[in-house]
């Protein structure tokens, strides 16, 4: 029988299958402290004999580029830059890349100011054309 720590509370006893179920459902993590008879102290689940056979869940965000998956099609960087340079004051390049809220803001500024604010949004678009390398889904431009 196993015990685990949740916040400042120690929960249990529960069996091994229940611990695995809690881990799978996300109610506990591999860093949750556990203990069972015969152990000298509480240890993280991943360091226990129970954790040795558990699959390691994926970590937060990988540091390597993500491959294009499923319906995520890499968008063309040249098209993004051309849209930003020629009609960036309307935010069209951001709609193209999936940054809808940015595109709406640029479009509204240009329309509400009768085009005068378009100068500021065009400069904003040029800066984005230089600095943005991924679409809104995190997929690198091709």
Residue pairs with C-beta under 8 A, 6 or more apart in sequence:
1 12
1 13
1 14
1 15
1 36
1 37
2 12
2 13
2 14
2 15
2 16
2 18
2 19
2 34
2 35
2 36
2 50
3 10
3 11
3 12
3 13
3 14
3 34
3 35
3 36
4 10
4 11
4 12
4 14
4 19
4 22
4 28
4 32
4 33
4 34
4 35
4 45
5 11
5 32
5 33
5 34
5 42
6 28
6 32
10 35
14 22
16 50
19 28
19 34
19 45
19 50
20 54
22 28
23 29
23 30
23 32
23 45
23 54
23 57
28 45
29 45
29 57
30 44
30 45
30 46
30 51
30 54
30 56
30 57
31 44
31 45
31 46
32 44
32 45
33 42
33 43
33 44
33 45
34 42
34 43
34 44
34 45
34 48
34 50
34 51
35 41
35 42
35 43
36 48
36 50
39 48
44 51
45 51
45 54
46 54
46 56
65 140
66 138
66 139
68 74
68 139
72 137
72 139
73 139
74 135
74 139
74 140
74 141
74 142
75 96
75 97
75 135
75 139
75 141
75 142
76 141
76 142
77 133
77 141
77 142
79 96
80 93
80 96
80 97
80 129
80 132
80 141
81 93
81 129
83 92
83 93
83 96
84 93
84 125
84 126
84 128
84 129
85 125
85 126
85 129
87 93
88 106
88 121
88 122
88 124
88 125
88 126
88 128
88 129
89 106
89 110
89 115
89 118
89 119
89 121
89 122
89 125
90 106
90 107
90 110
90 118
90 121
91 102
91 103
91 104
91 105
91 106
91 107
91 110
91 121
91 125
92 103
93 103
93 125
93 128
93 129
94 100
94 102
94 103
94 106
94 128
95 103
97 132
97 135
97 136
97 141
98 135
98 136
98 137
99 135
99 136
100 136
102 128
106 121
106 124
106 125
109 117
109 118
109 120
109 121
110 117
110 118
110 121
133 140
133 141
134 140
134 141
135 141
